[in-house]
């Protein structure tokens, strides 16, 4: 009998621990990056984006060719924006303008990351483009990587983009948590829902979903469920040998560029 009480105690204790520490687990923050040049990026403007709640975000802006769109990159968890410079460079080299922004709590930025706060960061990023460049909504490629896919999807509830690209997206944080903590009712305990599956069919802009079928962080079936529920026009790129963080080893930027330019030329 004592053994059963002990197991129940452990279950409740670790449940409370997970609940109160969940934001530390979900949002793995990062330090400040080095200069853009140290990552091989040239002609980059280091800018500050101010959010509605007075947080200042570090971002890097590259002005490309006037006859090409702008790719706005919302990065994934655990990274600073410098660690995604090699990806941005591929779009810069193709003549695209790019803007990559660090979330609050990431890339040395102040602030506490939550679902609500990241949505504010995403909105401030789009508003910066509209106020400080000549680009319009129909010029913007809305790119969300992993954690960033939650922001990219939510932004579609307010804006109509040239297109939206989701790399290794997830259906919801609760579904991701359920994979790791199956003995707990994660849907009831998670504070930051990021209910991507519930929103995906509200996206009006053309959609591209990219995923590796061997993704070890977010199971590939998340991407398949999102793709199946999304409205047309839509396209998928599912790579058999790819995992969560090595999709660019398979040259996925070529598909992103071709997909975007095909739509761009139709406008």
C-alpha positions in Angstrom: 0.0 0.0 0.0 2.9 2.4 0.9 4.5 1.5 -2.5 1.3 2.7 -4.3 1.1 5.9 -2.3 4.8 6.6 -3.1 4.1 6.1 -6.9 1.1 8.4 -6.7 3.2 11.0 -4.9 6.0 10.8 -7.5 3.4 11.1 -10.3 1.9 14.3 -8.7 5.2 15.7 -7.8 6.7 15.4 -11.2 3.5 16.6 -12.8 3.6 19.8 -10.8 7.3 20.2 -11.6 6.6 19.9 -15.4 3.7 22.3 -15.1 5.6 25.1 -13.4 8.8 24.6 -15.4 7.1 24.1 -18.8 8.1 27.4 -20.3 11.8 26.7 -19.5 11.4 23.4 -21.2 9.4 24.7 -24.2 11.4 27.8 -24.8 15.1 27.0 -24.9 16.6 30.5 -25.1 19.8 31.5 -26.8 22.6 34.1 -26.4 23.6 37.0 -28.6 25.0 36.2 -32.0 28.3 37.5 -33.4 28.3 40.1 -36.2 26.5 39.2 -39.5 29.9 39.4 -41.3 31.4 36.7 -39.1 28.8 34.3 -40.5 29.6 35.2 -44.1 26.7 37.6 -44.5 27.5 40.8 -46.4 25.5 44.1 -46.9 23.4 43.4 -43.9 21.6 46.1 -41.8 21.4 45.3 -38.2 18.1 46.8 -37.0 15.9 47.0 -33.9 12.3 46.1 -34.0 10.1 47.5 -31.3 7.0 45.5 -30.2 3.7 46.7 -28.9 4.7 45.9 -25.3 8.0 47.8 -25.5 10.4 44.9 -26.2 13.3 45.6 -28.6 14.2 42.7 -31.0 17.5 42.2 -32.8 17.0 41.6 -36.5 19.1 41.5 -39.7 17.8 43.0 -42.9 19.2 42.4 -46.4 18.0 44.4 -49.4 18.0 42.2 -52.5 17.0 42.8 -56.1 14.0 45.0 -56.7 12.3 42.4 -58.8 12.4 39.7 -56.1 10.2 39.2 -53.0 11.3 39.4 -49.4 11.6 36.3 -47.2 10.8 36.9 -43.5 12.4 34.1 -41.4 10.9 33.1 -38.0 13.5 30.8 -36.6 13.1 27.6 -34.5 13.8 26.9 -30.8 17.3 27.0 -29.2 18.9 29.1 -31.9 20.2 32.6 -32.2 19.8 34.3 -35.6 23.5 33.8 -36.4 23.0 30.1 -36.4 20.6 30.5 -39.2 22.8 32.8 -41.3 23.9 30.0 -43.6 20.2 29.5 -44.6 19.5 33.2 -45.1 22.7 33.5 -47.3 21.2 31.1 -49.8 18.2 33.4 -50.3 20.4 36.5 -50.4 22.5 34.9 -53.1 19.4 34.3 -55.1 18.5 38.0 -55.0 15.8 37.8 -52.4 15.5 40.4 -49.7 15.5 38.8 -46.3 14.6 39.7 -42.7 15.5 37.4 -39.8 14.4 38.4 -36.4 15.3 37.0 -33.0 12.5 36.2 -30.6 12.4 37.9 -27.2 14.6 35.9 -24.8 16.6 34.7 -27.8 19.6 36.2 -29.6 20.4 38.3 -26.4 17.0 40.0 -26.5 15.2 40.9 -23.3 11.8 39.6 -22.4 10.0 36.4 -21.6 8.9 34.1 -24.5 5.3 32.9 -24.4 2.8 32.1 -27.1 1.2 35.5 -26.8 4.5 37.3 -26.7 5.9 35.5 -29.8 2.7 36.5 -31.7 3.5 40.2 -30.7 7.1 39.7 -32.0 5.8 38.3 -35.3 3.3 41.1 -35.8 5.9 43.8 -35.0 8.2 42.2 -37.6 5.6 42.4 -40.4 4.7 46.0 -39.4 8.3 47.0 -39.5 8.5 45.9 -43.1 5.3 47.7 -44.1 6.5 50.9 -42.4 10.2 50.9 -43.3 10.4 49.4 -46.8 8.6 49.5 -50.1 7.4 45.9 -49.8 3.7 45.2 -49.5 1.9 42.1 -48.1 1.9 40.4 -51.5 5.7 40.7 -51.6 6.3 38.8 -48.3 7.3 35.1 -48.0 6.2 34.2 -44.5 8.7 31.5 -43.4 8.3 29.6 -40.1 10.8 27.0 -38.9 9.7 24.6 -36.2 8.7 26.8 -33.3 8.4 29.7 -35.8 5.8 27.8 -37.7 3.3 28.6 -34.8 3.9 32.3 -35.4 3.8 32.1 -39.2 0.5 30.3 -39.1 -1.1 32.7 -36.6 0.0 35.7 -38.7 -2.1 34.3 -41.5 -5.2 35.0 -39.4 -4.5 38.7 -39.9 -2.4 39.0 -43.1 -2.5 37.6 -46.7 1.1 36.9 -47.8 2.6 36.1 -51.1 3.0 32.6 -49.7 3.7 30.8 -46.4 6.5 28.2 -45.9 6.5 25.9 -42.9 9.6 23.9 -42.2 9.2 21.0 -39.7 6.0 22.3 -38.3 3.9 20.8 -35.4 0.2 20.4 -34.9 0.3 21.8 -31.4 2.6 22.1 -28.4 0.3 19.7 -26.5 0.8 17.1 -29.2 4.6 17.5 -29.0 4.5 17.3 -25.2 2.3 14.2 -25.4 5.0 12.4 -27.2 7.5 13.0 -24.4 5.2 12.9 -21.3 2.5 10.3 -22.3 1.4 9.6 -18.7 0.2 13.2 -18.2 -2.9 15.0 -19.7 -0.8 17.4 -21.7 -3.7 19.1 -23.4 -5.0 20.3 -20.0 -1.6 21.3 -18.6 0.1 23.2 -21.5 -0.1 27.0 -21.2 1.2 27.8 -24.7 -1.1 26.0 -27.1 0.2 27.0 -30.5 -2.8 25.2 -32.0 -1.5 25.0 -35.6 -3.9 22.2 -36.7 -6.9 24.3 -35.5 -5.7 27.3 -37.6 -4.1 25.7 -40.7 -7.4 25.7 -42.8 -7.7 29.5 -42.3 -4.5 30.2 -44.3 -5.5 31.9 -47.5 -2.0 32.4 -49.1 -0.4 29.6 -51.0 1.3 27.1 -48.7 4.5 25.0 -48.8 5.2 22.5 -46.0 8.6 20.9 -45.7 9.5 18.0 -43.5 11.9 15.1 -43.0 10.3 11.8 -42.6 13.0 10.9 -40.0 12.4 14.0 -37.9 13.4 13.0 -34.4 12.0 16.1 -32.7 8.6 16.7 -34.3 7.3 13.5 -35.8 6.7 13.7 -39.6 3.0 12.9 -39.2 2.5 16.4 -37.8 3.4 17.8 -41.2 1.2 15.3 -43.0 -1.8 16.2 -40.8 -1.3 19.9 -41.4 -0.9 19.4 -45.1 -4.0 17.3 -45.4 -6.2 19.8 -43.6 -4.8 22.9 -45.4 -6.6 24.6 -48.2 -5.4 24.7 -51.8 -3.1 26.0 -53.3 -0.6 23.9 -51.4 2.6 21.9 -52.0 4.6 19.6 -49.8 8.3 18.5 -49.8 8.7 15.5 -47.7 12.3 14.1 -47.7 12.8 10.5 -46.7 16.3 10.8 -45.3 16.0 14.1 -43.6 15.7 14.8 -39.9 14.7 17.9 -37.9 17.7 20.2 -38.4 19.4 19.0 -41.6 16.8 19.8 -44.2 19.1 22.4 -45.8 21.6 19.6 -46.5 19.1 18.5 -49.1 18.9 21.9 -50.8 15.3 22.8 -49.8 15.9 26.4 -50.6 15.6 25.5 -54.3 12.0 24.4 -53.8 11.3 27.5 -51.6 12.7 29.8 -54.3 10.9 28.1 -57.2 7.6 27.9 -55.3 7.8 31.6 -54.4 8.8 32.9 -57.8 6.2 31.0 -59.6 3.5 32.7 -57.5 5.3 36.1 -57.7 5.2 36.0 -61.5 1.4 35.3 -61.4 0.7 38.5 -59.5 
